[in-house]
Amino acid sequence: MKTAIRLTLAGAFVMACGVTGFAQAPAPAPMAPAAPAAPAVPATPMKKKAPMSAKAKECSKKADEQGLHGKARKEFREKCKKGET
């Protein structure tokens, strides 16, 4: 029974010390209005694509005329650039 009383008193003492610590802590400063965020800049600059060659542009125009899209367009352009069409 003495042990339970001692534990209760010790717990009350610890709680009392903890509560006074919160009472003495300074109040946080009010937050200032946030400035508008700057746009995110990538850490590494993006690589620019190489300009299309005259042959690649010509092949793209031919693919457009034929109404090709997707895989068929890609295959046509590859063959065209190699001179197979």
Buried (B, 14 or more C-beta within 10 A) or exposed (E): EEEEEEEEEEEEEEEEEEEEEEEEEEEEEEEEEEEEEEEEEEEEEEEEEEEEEEEBEBBBEBBEEEEBEEEEBEEBBEEBBEEEE
